[in-house]
Each structure stands twice: as C-alpha cells, then as structure tokens.
Amino acid sequence: QVQVVESGGGLVQPGGSLRLSCAHSGTFFGFYIMAWYRQAPGKQRELVAAVTSGGITNYADFVKGRFTISRDNTENTMYLQMNSLKPEDTAVYYCKYNYRALDYWGQGTQVTVSS
C-alpha cells in the first residue's frame, strides 16, 4: 500500500507564503500524475495544480501566478509553493498521486489565511 503524507500547513497572514510538501512511499515507473487539491468548509474538493512525471504543469485559474507546483523525483516528493495568500485560500490541502489508474491520497494539511 502506498502511503502519502502532506506537511507544511499552518496559519499565515494575508499576503504571506507557505510551502507544502507531499511524500509518497511507492515506486512509480513510467507515467504518473501528481496533484494538489483543496477543500474549504461547505465546498467541494477542487483541483489546485498538477504536474505529470514528464514535468507538464496545470494550474487552476484562481492560483495562477501565485502558486507553483514542483517535484523531486529522487526523493519521491512534490511541493506546492504558495505566495500572496488570500483568506479565500483557506482550506484543507490534499495531495494525490495517480499511477496506473489508481489514486493515492494524503490525509490533508490545514492552511488558514487570516490576520
């Protein structure tokens, strides 16, 4: 069973930055997709950003220019650098790996943007 663990959430003031990390315990060969989602209270989970094993990235419009997704294949880790944070970015952030038609989710990490 592949384990996925996020870290790096916390409380930050509007305009601040946070870096989320996500590590997995699996060994992936070939094509796979890594992604960050978020879910705010009372709302559906939504895609924030994704990156393929080949390095192609995709961002939701509401984070373009502010968030950056990256990966370190040697350490089985991906990151989400979040800058210029807004109160509406407050949510539980989840990472997910999609490999051979299976999804592996982390447990989520809380990000709160408030003064």
C-alpha positions in Angstrom: 0.0 0.0 0.0 1.4 3.4 -1.0 1.5 5.9 1.8 1.1 9.6 1.0 1.9 12.2 3.7 1.5 16.0 3.4 3.2 18.6 5.6 3.8 22.3 5.8 0.3 23.7 6.5 -0.4 26.3 9.1 -1.6 29.8 9.9 -0.4 32.7 7.7 -1.4 36.3 7.3 -2.8 37.5 4.0 0.0 38.2 1.5 2.2 35.6 3.2 3.7 32.4 1.9 3.7 28.7 2.7 5.3 25.7 1.2 3.5 22.4 1.3 5.3 19.1 0.9 4.0 15.7 -0.1 6.0 12.5 0.1 5.0 9.0 -1.0 6.3 5.6 -0.2 5.7 3.9 -3.6 7.9 3.2 -6.5 6.4 4.5 -9.7 7.7 3.6 -13.2 6.7 5.5 -16.3 3.9 8.0 -16.5 2.1 9.3 -13.4 0.4 12.5 -12.3 0.9 14.4 -9.0 -1.7 16.9 -7.9 -2.8 19.2 -5.1 -6.4 19.7 -4.3 -8.1 21.7 -1.6 -11.4 21.6 0.2 -12.9 24.6 2.1 -15.7 24.1 4.6 -19.0 23.5 2.9 -17.4 23.4 -0.6 -16.4 20.6 -2.9 -12.8 19.5 -3.3 -11.2 21.3 -6.2 -8.0 20.9 -8.2 -5.3 23.4 -7.4 -2.4 22.3 -9.5 -1.0 19.2 -11.2 2.3 18.1 -12.7 3.0 15.0 -14.7 6.0 12.7 -14.4 7.3 14.4 -17.6 7.0 17.9 -16.0 3.9 19.3 -17.6 2.1 21.5 -15.2 -1.5 22.7 -14.9 -2.9 25.3 -12.6 -6.4 26.4 -11.6 -7.1 30.0 -12.7 -7.5 31.1 -9.1 -3.9 30.3 -8.3 -2.1 31.1 -11.5 0.8 33.5 -10.8 0.7 32.8 -7.1 1.3 29.1 -6.6 4.0 26.8 -8.1 4.0 23.1 -8.1 7.2 21.2 -8.3 8.6 17.7 -7.8 11.8 16.0 -6.7 11.7 12.5 -8.2 14.8 11.4 -6.4 13.1 12.0 -3.1 9.6 10.9 -4.1 8.3 14.3 -3.0 6.3 17.1 -4.5 5.8 20.6 -3.3 3.3 23.5 -3.6 4.8 26.9 -3.1 2.0 29.3 -2.2 2.7 33.0 -2.4 0.4 36.1 -2.0 -2.0 34.0 0.0 -5.6 35.2 0.4 -8.2 34.4 3.0 -10.1 32.5 0.3 -7.2 30.1 0.1 -8.1 28.8 3.5 -8.8 25.1 3.1 -7.5 21.6 3.8 -5.0 20.8 1.1 -4.6 17.3 -0.2 -2.0 15.8 -2.4 -2.8 12.9 -4.8 -0.7 10.6 -6.9 -2.4 8.9 -9.9 -0.5 5.8 -11.1 -1.8 3.1 -13.3 -5.4 4.2 -12.9 -5.2 4.2 -9.1 -5.4 7.3 -6.9 -3.3 7.6 -3.7 -4.4 10.4 -1.4 -2.8 12.0 1.6 -4.6 12.8 4.8 -4.6 16.6 4.2 -3.0 19.6 5.8 -4.8 22.7 7.0 -3.9 26.0 5.6 -5.5 29.1 7.2 -5.0 32.6 5.9 -6.1 35.1 8.4 -5.0 38.3 10.1 
